Amino acid sequence: SSDLGGAFKPQIFQEAITSSLRNWFPETPLQILPTVSLDLAVSRGASYYGKVRRGMGVRISGGSARSYYLEVAVENQQKKQALCLLPRGAEEGTKHESSKTFSLSPNKPVSFTLLSSHVRLGDKVEDVIPISAEEMQPLPPIYTFLKAGKSQDNIPVHLLARFTEVGTFELHLKSLT
């Protein structure tokens, strides 16, 4: 089956999962729930999610498992800092436009270094904090080219961050000119 649920039909897979769970949680009794059809598990979940989006059913949410940051240079500081774009636990659908204005050079390649953390709990959107190699992991840099005709003037922008309903993190630039 192309559904992920169908991948768990073979008894050997089921036994491997239950064996691992029993090893990880030896004091917790494990109850295997009956299912009508593993082939339909993913499609049933997707259908239920569609109902929840229309206001029917119970919404289950865990929020973002990570915080996301942008590496920034702060005036009068030699070391680069991290600007919190999305804190851990943010709910799906969360959007935020930065109140800070950034200045970008047009018609030149630019890169953005993002970081994430699954251990930092108290950070809030727009907090600027020291980068900690023990608590933050760099993500692959984003490279882009900002076209602005023949203009050489810097462009003021705000950052738009969004944690989508399907759990992805989006980052956009909004021109203020």
C-alpha positions as CSV (number, residue, x, y, z in Angstrom):
1,S,0.0,0.0,0.0
2,S,1.2,3.6,-0.6
3,D,-0.4,4.6,2.7
4,L,2.0,4.7,5.6
5,G,-0.6,2.8,7.7
6,G,-0.4,-0.1,5.2
7,A,3.3,-0.3,5.8
8,F,2.6,-1.7,9.3
9,K,0.5,-4.7,8.0
10,P,3.4,-7.2,8.1
11,Q,3.5,-8.9,11.5
12,I,7.3,-8.5,11.7
13,F,7.0,-4.7,11.6
14,Q,4.3,-4.7,14.3
15,E,6.5,-6.9,16.5
16,A,9.6,-4.7,16.0
17,I,7.6,-1.6,17.1
18,T,6.0,-3.2,20.1
19,S,9.3,-4.7,21.2
20,S,11.0,-1.3,21.0
21,L,8.2,0.3,23.0
22,R,8.3,-2.4,25.7
23,N,12.1,-1.8,26.0
24,W,11.8,2.0,26.2
25,F,8.9,1.9,28.7
26,P,9.2,-1.4,30.6
27,E,7.0,-0.3,33.5
28,T,4.1,0.8,31.2
29,P,1.6,-1.8,30.1
30,L,1.3,-1.8,26.3
31,Q,-2.1,-2.1,24.7
32,I,-2.4,-2.8,21.0
33,L,-5.5,-1.2,19.7
34,P,-7.6,-3.0,17.1
35,T,-7.9,-1.5,13.6
36,V,-10.4,-2.1,10.8
37,S,-7.9,-1.4,8.0
38,L,-4.4,-0.2,8.2
39,D,-4.6,0.5,4.4
40,L,-7.0,3.3,5.1
41,A,-5.4,4.7,8.3
42,V,-3.8,7.7,6.6
43,S,-6.7,8.6,4.4
44,R,-9.1,8.4,7.4
45,G,-6.8,10.7,9.4
46,A,-6.7,13.2,6.5
47,S,-10.5,13.1,6.2
48,Y,-10.8,13.7,10.0
49,Y,-8.3,16.6,9.7
50,G,-10.5,18.2,7.0
51,K,-13.5,18.0,9.3
52,V,-11.6,19.6,12.2
53,R,-10.6,22.4,9.9
54,R,-14.3,23.1,9.3
55,G,-15.1,23.2,13.0
56,M,-16.2,19.6,13.5
57,G,-14.4,17.1,15.7
58,V,-11.6,17.5,18.2
59,R,-8.4,19.3,17.2
60,I,-5.2,17.7,18.5
61,S,-2.2,19.9,18.5
62,G,1.3,19.8,19.9
63,G,2.8,23.0,18.5
64,S,6.2,23.4,17.1
65,A,8.8,21.0,18.5
66,R,11.5,23.5,17.9
67,S,12.3,27.2,18.1
68,Y,13.6,28.9,15.0
69,Y,16.1,31.8,14.9
70,L,17.8,34.0,12.4
71,E,21.5,34.8,12.8
72,V,21.9,38.6,13.0
73,A,24.6,41.1,13.5
74,V,23.8,43.5,16.4
75,E,25.3,47.0,16.5
76,N,28.2,47.4,19.0
77,Q,28.5,43.6,19.4
78,Q,31.3,41.6,17.8
79,K,29.6,38.2,18.1
80,K,26.5,37.5,16.0
81,Q,23.3,36.9,17.8
82,A,20.1,34.9,17.2
83,L,16.7,36.6,16.7
84,C,13.9,34.3,17.7
85,L,11.4,34.0,14.8
86,L,9.2,31.3,16.2
87,P,9.3,29.9,19.8
88,R,9.0,26.2,20.6
89,G,5.4,25.3,21.2
90,A,3.9,27.8,18.8
91,E,0.6,26.6,17.5
92,E,0.1,25.6,13.8
93,G,-1.2,28.6,11.8
94,T,0.9,31.1,13.9
95,K,2.0,34.2,11.9
96,H,4.3,37.0,12.9
97,E,5.6,40.1,11.2
98,S,8.8,41.6,12.8
99,S,8.6,45.0,14.3
100,K,12.4,45.4,13.6
101,T,13.3,46.8,10.2
102,F,16.2,45.2,8.3
103,S,18.1,46.7,5.4
104,L,19.0,44.5,2.4
105,S,21.2,45.3,-0.5
106,P,19.5,44.8,-3.8
107,N,21.0,43.2,-6.9
108,K,23.6,41.3,-4.8
109,P,23.6,37.7,-3.6
110,V,22.5,37.4,0.0
111,S,22.4,34.5,2.5
112,F,20.4,33.9,5.7
113,T,21.6,31.6,8.4
114,L,18.8,30.0,10.3
115,L,19.1,28.0,13.6
116,S,16.8,25.8,15.5
117,S,16.6,24.5,19.0
118,H,14.6,21.7,20.6
119,V,15.8,22.6,24.2
120,R,15.3,26.3,24.6
121,L,11.9,26.9,26.2
122,G,11.6,30.5,27.4
123,D,12.4,32.4,24.3
124,K,9.8,34.8,22.8
125,V,9.3,36.2,19.3
126,E,11.9,38.9,18.6
127,D,14.1,38.0,21.6
128,V,17.8,38.6,20.6
129,I,20.0,36.1,22.4
130,P,23.6,34.9,22.2
131,I,24.1,31.9,19.9
132,S,24.8,28.8,21.8
133,A,26.4,25.8,20.0
134,E,25.2,23.5,22.8
135,E,21.5,24.6,22.4
136,M,21.1,25.6,18.8
137,Q,21.8,23.8,15.5
138,P,22.4,25.7,12.3
139,L,20.2,24.8,9.4
140,P,21.4,25.0,5.8
141,P,21.7,28.6,4.8
142,I,19.2,30.2,2.5
143,Y,20.8,31.9,-0.6
144,T,18.8,34.3,-2.7
145,F,19.2,37.3,-5.0
146,L,17.0,40.3,-4.5
147,K,16.2,42.0,-7.8
148,A,15.3,45.7,-7.7
149,G,15.8,47.1,-11.2
150,K,18.9,49.2,-11.3
151,S,18.6,50.6,-7.8
152,Q,21.6,50.3,-5.5
153,D,19.8,51.8,-2.5
154,N,19.2,49.4,0.4
155,I,15.6,48.2,0.8
156,P,14.0,48.3,4.2
157,V,12.1,45.0,5.0
158,H,10.2,43.2,7.7
159,L,10.5,39.5,8.3
160,L,7.3,37.5,8.1
161,A,7.4,34.1,9.9
162,R,4.7,31.5,9.7
163,F,4.2,28.0,11.2
164,T,1.9,26.3,8.8
165,E,-1.0,24.0,9.5
166,V,1.1,21.1,8.3
167,G,4.0,21.9,10.6
168,T,6.4,23.6,8.2
169,F,8.2,26.9,9.0
170,E,8.0,29.7,6.3
171,L,10.1,32.8,6.2
172,H,9.3,35.8,3.9
173,L,10.6,39.3,3.4
174,K,8.1,42.2,3.1
175,S,9.4,45.3,1.4
176,L,8.5,48.5,3.2
177,T,9.0,50.7,0.1
